[in-house]
Amino acid sequence: MNYVKTIFDGIFSFGTFMMIFFCGFAYVAVTSIDQSQAEAALCIKNGMIKVRAEAGGYCVDPVNLVEIK
């Protein structure tokens, strides 16, 4: 029975949880970057520009943009 406790302690150790946490964080970061690039490419394909605002990102026709000085 001692070997079961050893395996259990190895699986549920702090190092294992940290490794799973960082792998999950890296996965979320990479997928969000890929999604953002895909959305920007879709905007460009449609002749628009992707704009980021407080409400989120969206595509805008360049004619509707006003330069603020």
Buried (B, 14 or more C-beta within 10 A) or exposed (E): EEEEEEEEEEEEEEEEEEEEEEEEEEEEEEEEEEEEEEBBEEBEEEEBBBEEEEEEEEBBEEEEEEEEE
